[in-house]
Amino acid sequence: MSEPTERAAQLLLQALDHEEGDERIAMSEEAVTAADLSGDYYLQYMAREQLVRACTFGGEPEKALVAFSWMLAHFEKRPEGVSDWSVLWKYKWIISGIHEFPHIPNTRIYEMFADFEARAVRAGFGLKAAYNFRYRFERFRGERERAIEFYRKMDETPEDDLSNCSACILDERVSFAIYNRRDAVELAAPILAGELACKSVPLRTYAKLLLPLASQGQDKEAQNYHRAGYRLIGGNKNYLDRVAQHIIFLAVTRQLERGLTLFKKHVVWLEQTRNVYHHFLFYIAAWLLFEALAKAGNGRIKMRRAEDQHAPEAKPEISALGYKHNATVLAARFDKRNETDRFSTMLRDLNVSTAVEVLATL
């Protein structure tokens, strides 16, 4: 065994000893470099396979996209020894968040959907997963009728080996109920009772129920899910979007000291991840938090660097304006790509008083 081969194999094993996050990503990247030096094709493929997983669940989806593109291209040339299911399952990870990067055009996103569908059908799978992607993207764009159409198709299509797990399927139903402004708490009961769980559930469910519960005056339940949910996400930058949802909840329910604590802890994640949609949500959260602090008559907020937009030493109202500006800029980018006005419309009447109503269906 050559030295690069041995090194790559060693790094791949060592990476698994670390939690999802920067260390696992860094070790997986080093394993890819060593595998490439070894010249062993299957080791190169396996190293990138692990890197895709590490980046997907560790908060670096753009790196996952690059590694997966290599995998897909080489799988087409040398498919022996690699299952269609394995490739398609990782393709799901890539597609599920591709719309969160506004520099990727609609045409490219729809091309990826069509490519995934064609590959799934050729491999003998159904289109349940594909309809799920299309539903989420049309919902993201603000195309409500098309979103509901694809949700119905997804819901009516039988499950197969590319379908999500039972916990994720129910979480999607909960999300759809919220989207249609229906009570989702009873529907989520098996998740909330701990009967269904997976890698991303219940943490996603807890976060998305916070504002709907606040709108119904169920403060105790919302507070319980905030505490339980934040414990599951506070250490992984992949969940910056969920952290943002928790800070928004704290801002609108006037738990400002707690909100400021979470803001100070997680604002550095803006520099550590490139997911633009996650940035957008965090900017909204910061805007609403500082607006609420200003209304509460809070004094100067001392942060670590006065010159840093992400960590200002400034009055709350000034910070609110800065983060509102950042959110508005990103909203315009998403709307231009999406060819709709969903994001700018969302922000138009947004403030602390209207946040529950405006953001409840995020």
LINJO-V490212 format. One record per run of one state. SS is the DSSP state (H for helix, E for strand, - for the rest). FROM is the first residue (numbers start at 1). TO is the last residue. If there is no record, write none. Layout:
ss: (SS SS)
from: (FROM FROM)
to: (TO TO)
This chain:
ss: (- H - H - H - H - H - H - H - H - H - H - H - H - H - H - H - H - E - H - E - H - H - H -)
from: (1 3 16 22 39 41 59 61 78 84 97 98 101 106 123 128 142 144 157 166 180 189 193 203 216 219 234 237 253 256 272 276 296 301 302 309 312 314 315 316 339 342 349 355 360)
to: (2 15 21 38 40 58 60 77 83 96 97 100 105 122 127 141 143 156 165 179 188 192 202 215 218 233 236 252 255 271 275 295 300 301 308 311 313 314 315 338 341 348 354 359 362)
